[in-house]
Amino acid sequence: MSNDKKIVLTVVVGGTPTKVETNLNATLRSVAEKAINETHQAVKDLNRWEMTSESGVVLTFDSKVGDAGLKDGDTVNLNLRTGVTG
């Protein structure tokens, strides 16, 4: 399978779901930045956010989508880290 194939992930940002089109070679950082911008979040600094899989596994922003095992239609959660306010 080509790693340039477009896939769509659902990113739930602080409870608000949004669809992000990406590819398997993209970093989770780029996915998170798109999701934060599309949901108009006040806090843009990724150091203040944490991404987790549906099963609760913490995902690192420097990982590639494919390396994280994500596939078309998957959902990830993006929440402010504990103690962070906007």
Summary of the structure (lengths in Angstrom):
residues: 86
radius of gyration: 12.0
end to end distance: 40.3
largest distance: 41.0
contacts: 234
relative contact order: 0.28
helix: 16%
strand: 36%
